[in-house]
Amino acid sequence: MRPHLRDIAIADLPSALAAAGLRSPGFWGQRLAVRIHQHGARSFEDLAADPEMGPRVLAALEAAFRFGPLLAHAGERVAADGTRKDLWRLAGGEIIETVLLSNRKGRTLCISSQAGCGLGCTFCATGRLGLMKNLSAGEITESVLATQARAGTRISDIVFMGQGEPLHNYDAVMAAATTMAHEYGARISKRRITVSTVGLTPQIQRFVAERQPWRLHLSLHSAIQETRERIMPIARTHPLPELLAAMRTVQAVLDRKWLTFQYVAIPDVNMDDDHVDALGRELAGMRYMLNVLPWNETGVGYRPPSFGEVKDFTSRLRRLACPVKIRYSGGKQEGMGCGQLSAEQIEVAASGGHLRAPPGVFTG
């Protein structure tokens, strides 16, 4: 099958164009990259709008490559707080989501790396779908540019925290991130692209060996092995000792000043003193910060914590002498929060099922 132009790495475009018989492949590689990955062209008709793109060049491109939309817009929601969720239909009919949030310095887009997820974390709606498809690099980058076009705003930050486990689709995620950061691509700062993982140790080790420049966050959620196994089945395959050893390597080899651990706070599961003590014990020797995310309703057998419970938990975390941030998910009342993606068919309580952010507390 002919390759899709959006799936070809920007660095590989000149050689691909040379193989297709185009003269001046370096010139056309740069020009195509800018049109596709910066301006958001999604069809040969869009490329034809370039005054330099004559019929001979277009004919050569159409003969050697595929190029057309990889995603179809399938719906949107805009929450009262301004958070925006777009649904995108893949060619095979699967639905993925992007969520656009405001932050203090710009606009953050939470993107999907898979349709569904095969890891089955018990607190997450996406895991109930199972894994349906790994996204290609082109599908990932198109979701960013298409969302940006619909929202009419520039995206400054990318977080791989939507549907799927990014390191389970390692090659496509790294390729997409490279394209988004490229000077002929979306030109998103490498420091503003974050990959979040539940803890696939071999892929973390590969990330380090390849010296990937992106931020890497670990969804920890418990420093007690038994609890982690209960809420995150992947912990049975990659237990805490080897996982945290890999994260120590991230800090040492990649010279990361801070490691970031995500911690979904679930009452009666991982918010007691034993879990606080375990964090201090297991994370000793690392410089880290904790992002505490009060659990969002997803229709399973947990309950969201009250504001008082979150305040009490984070107060006890102070004894760890690490920065602690509370992150209240934007749009959670409309099913856009952390852990809620692919919750379109899940009933969420209209009231009492969410912890709203109090005034002045960062949301995102």
C-alpha positions in Angstrom: 0.0 0.0 0.0 1.2 3.5 -0.8 2.4 5.3 2.3 0.3 8.2 3.6 2.2 11.5 3.4 1.3 12.4 7.0 2.8 9.2 8.3 6.2 9.9 6.8 8.7 11.5 9.2 9.7 15.0 8.2 13.4 13.9 8.1 12.5 11.1 5.7 10.4 13.2 3.3 13.3 14.2 1.0 14.3 10.6 0.4 10.7 9.4 -0.1 10.2 12.2 -2.6 13.4 11.4 -4.4 12.3 7.8 -4.7 9.0 9.1 -6.2 11.0 10.8 -8.9 10.6 14.4 -7.8 13.4 16.8 -8.6 14.7 19.0 -5.7 13.4 16.6 -3.1 14.9 18.7 -0.3 13.0 21.8 -1.3 9.7 19.9 -1.7 10.3 18.0 1.5 10.5 21.2 3.5 7.6 22.7 1.6 5.3 19.7 2.1 6.2 19.4 5.8 5.2 23.0 6.4 2.0 22.6 4.4 1.0 19.4 6.1 2.3 19.6 9.7 2.2 23.4 10.3 -0.6 24.7 8.1 -2.8 21.6 8.5 -3.3 20.5 4.9 -5.4 17.3 4.8 -5.9 16.6 1.1 -4.2 16.9 -2.3 -6.7 19.7 -2.9 -5.2 21.6 0.0 -1.7 21.0 -1.4 -2.9 22.3 -4.8 -3.6 25.7 -3.2 0.2 26.2 -2.9 1.2 28.4 -5.9 4.5 26.5 -6.2 2.7 23.1 -6.5 2.3 22.6 -10.2 0.4 19.7 -11.9 3.6 17.7 -12.5 4.5 17.7 -8.9 0.9 16.9 -7.8 0.7 14.1 -10.3 3.9 12.5 -8.9 2.7 12.8 -5.4 -0.7 11.3 -6.1 1.0 8.4 -7.9 3.4 7.6 -5.1 1.5 8.5 -1.9 -1.9 8.5 -0.2 -3.1 11.8 1.3 -6.5 12.6 2.7 -8.1 13.0 6.1 -7.3 10.2 8.5 -10.0 11.4 11.0 -13.6 12.6 10.7 -15.1 14.9 13.3 -17.7 13.0 15.2 -18.9 15.5 17.8 -17.9 18.0 20.4 -18.7 19.2 23.9 -17.7 22.6 25.5 -18.0 22.7 29.3 -19.0 25.6 31.4 -15.4 26.2 32.4 -14.3 26.4 28.7 -12.8 22.9 28.5 -13.5 21.4 25.0 -13.7 17.8 24.0 -13.7 16.7 20.3 -14.5 13.2 19.2 -12.8 11.9 16.1 -13.8 8.8 14.0 -11.0 6.7 12.5 -11.2 5.0 9.2 -12.2 1.7 10.9 -15.0 3.4 12.9 -13.2 3.6 16.2 -13.7 6.9 18.2 -10.9 8.8 19.9 -11.0 12.0 21.8 -8.9 15.2 22.3 -9.5 17.5 25.2 -8.4 21.2 25.1 -7.8 23.0 28.4 -6.7 26.5 29.3 -3.6 26.9 31.5 -1.8 30.0 32.8 0.6 30.1 29.9 -1.4 28.9 26.9 -3.6 26.0 25.8 -2.9 22.4 26.6 -4.2 19.5 24.4 -4.7 16.1 26.0 -4.4 13.6 23.1 -5.0 9.9 22.5 -2.3 7.4 21.4 -4.7 4.4 21.1 -8.4 3.8 20.5 -9.3 2.3 23.8 -6.7 0.8 26.1 -5.7 -2.8 27.0 -4.3 -2.3 30.5 -7.6 -2.3 32.4 -6.9 0.1 35.3 -10.0 -0.3 37.4 -10.6 3.4 38.0 -10.4 4.5 34.4 -13.3 4.5 31.9 -11.0 4.0 28.8 -9.7 0.7 30.2 -13.3 -0.8 30.1 -13.2 -0.5 26.3 -10.2 -2.8 25.8 -7.6 -2.0 23.1 -9.1 -1.5 19.7 -6.3 0.1 17.7 -2.9 1.7 17.9 -2.9 5.1 16.3 -0.4 5.9 13.6 1.9 8.9 13.9 -0.2 10.6 11.3 -3.4 10.0 13.1 -1.9 11.5 16.3 -0.5 14.6 14.6 -3.7 15.1 12.6 -5.8 15.1 15.8 -3.7 17.9 17.1 -3.9 20.1 14.0 -7.6 19.4 13.4 -8.5 20.2 17.0 -6.5 23.4 16.7 -8.3 24.4 13.6 -11.7 23.8 15.0 -10.9 25.7 18.2 -9.3 28.6 16.4 -6.4 28.8 18.8 -2.8 27.8 19.0 -1.9 24.8 21.1 1.2 25.4 23.3 1.4 22.1 25.3 0.7 18.5 24.4 0.0 15.8 27.0 -0.3 12.1 26.0 -2.9 11.5 28.6 -6.0 10.7 26.5 -7.1 7.3 25.4 -4.5 4.6 25.6 -1.1 3.9 27.1 1.5 5.9 25.1 4.4 3.6 25.7 2.3 0.6 24.5 2.4 2.4 21.1 6.0 3.6 21.5 7.2 4.1 18.0 4.2 6.0 16.7 4.1 8.3 19.8 7.8 9.1 19.6 7.5 9.8 15.9 4.4 12.0 16.4 6.2 13.9 19.2 9.2 14.5 16.9 7.0 15.8 14.1 5.2 18.2 16.4 8.4 19.6 17.8 10.1 19.9 14.4 10.8 23.4 13.0 8.8 22.5 9.9 6.0 21.0 12.0 3.8 22.5 14.7 6.9 23.9 16.5 5.8 22.9 20.0 8.6 23.1 22.5 10.1 19.8 23.5 9.7 20.8 27.1 6.0 21.2 26.5 5.3 17.7 25.3 4.6 15.2 28.1 4.3 11.4 27.8 2.4 9.8 30.7 2.8 6.1 31.4 1.3 3.7 33.9 4.6 2.0 34.0 5.9 -0.2 31.2 9.5 -0.8 32.4 11.1 -2.0 29.2 9.8 1.0 27.3 10.9 3.4 30.0 14.4 1.9 29.7 14.2 2.3 25.9 13.1 5.9 26.4 16.3 6.5 28.5 18.6 4.6 26.1 17.3 6.7 23.2 17.6 9.9 25.3 14.2 11.1 24.4 13.7 14.8 25.2 10.0 14.7 26.2 8.8 14.9 29.8 7.9 11.6 31.2 5.3 11.3 34.0 4.6 8.1 35.8 1.0 7.3 36.9 1.9 5.8 40.2 -1.4 5.9 42.2 0.1 3.8 45.0 3.5 2.9 46.4 2.2 -0.3 47.9 2.6 -3.3 45.5 -0.6 -5.0 46.6 -2.8 -1.9 46.1 -1.2 -1.2 42.8 -1.9 -4.7 41.6 -5.5 -4.4 42.6 -6.2 -1.2 40.8 -3.6 -1.5 38.0 -3.2 -5.0 36.6 0.0 -4.0 34.8 1.7 -3.9 38.2 1.8 -7.7 38.2 4.0 -7.7 35.2 6.2 -4.7 36.2 6.3 -4.5 40.0 7.3 -1.4 41.9 11.0 -2.2 42.6 11.9 -2.5 38.9 9.6 0.3 37.8 11.0 2.8 40.4 14.6 1.7 39.5 13.8 2.7 35.9 12.5 6.1 37.0 15.7 6.6 39.0 17.5 6.0 35.7 15.4 8.6 34.0 16.4 11.1 36.5 20.1 10.2 36.6 20.8 9.6 32.9 18.5 12.2 31.4 19.4 14.7 34.0 15.8 15.5 35.0 15.8 17.9 37.9 12.3 16.7 39.0 10.3 13.5 38.4 6.5 13.8 38.3 4.3 11.1 39.7 0.6 11.2 39.1 -1.6 10.1 42.0 -5.3 9.5 41.6 -6.7 9.9 45.0 -9.5 7.3 45.8 -11.1 7.2 49.3 -10.7 4.0 51.1 -8.2 2.8 48.6 -4.9 4.8 48.6 -5.3 7.9 50.8 -4.5 6.5 54.3 -1.4 6.9 56.4 0.0 3.6 55.2 0.0 4.9 51.6 1.6 8.2 52.6 4.3 6.3 54.5 4.9 4.0 51.5 5.4 7.0 49.2 8.1 8.3 51.5 9.8 5.0 51.8 9.7 3.9 48.1 10.5 7.3 46.6 13.4 8.0 49.0 16.4 9.4 47.2 14.5 10.8 44.2 13.7 14.5 43.7 10.0 14.4 42.8 6.7 16.1 42.8 3.3 14.6 43.3 0.3 15.6 41.1 -2.8 14.6 43.2 -5.8 14.1 41.0 -9.1 13.6 43.0 -10.8 10.6 41.3 -13.5 11.5 38.8 -16.7 9.5 38.6 -16.6 6.8 35.8 -19.5 4.6 36.9 -17.5 2.0 38.8 -17.4 1.1 42.5 -15.4 4.0 43.9 -16.5 7.4 45.1 -14.9 10.8 44.5 -13.2 12.3 47.5 -14.7 15.3 49.2 -12.7 18.6 49.4 -12.1 17.9 53.1 -10.6 14.5 52.3 -8.3 15.9 49.6 -7.2 18.7 51.9 -6.5 16.2 54.7 -4.6 13.8 52.4 -2.4 16.6 50.9 -1.7 18.0 54.4 -0.3 14.6 55.4 1.8 14.4 52.3 3.7 17.5 53.5 5.8 15.2 55.7 7.4 13.9 52.5 9.0 17.3 51.9 8.1 17.3 48.2 6.0 19.6 46.1 2.4 18.6 46.0 -0.1 19.9 43.4 -3.8 19.2 43.4 -5.1 19.0 39.8 -8.8 19.3 39.4 -9.8 18.1 36.0 -11.4 20.6 33.7 -14.8 19.6 32.3 -15.3 16.6 34.6 -19.0 17.4 35.0 -19.3 16.8 31.3 -17.2 13.6 31.2 -13.9 15.3 30.0 -11.8 14.8 33.1 -8.8 12.5 33.8 -9.9 8.8 33.5 -13.3 9.7 31.9 -12.3 9.5 28.2 -14.5 7.1 26.3 -17.1 7.7 29.0 -19.7 8.8 26.4 -22.0 5.9 27.3 -21.3 6.0 31.0 -23.8 7.5 33.3 -22.3 10.2 35.5 -24.2 11.7 38.4 -25.5 15.2 37.7 -24.5 16.3 41.2 -22.5 14.9 44.1 -20.3 12.8 41.8 -17.5 15.4 41.3 -15.2 17.5 43.4 -15.2 21.0 41.8 -12.1 23.0 42.1 -12.4 25.7 44.8 -11.6 29.3 43.7 -7.9 29.9 43.1 -7.0 26.2 42.8 -5.3 25.2 39.5 -7.4 23.2 37.2 -6.1 21.2 34.2 
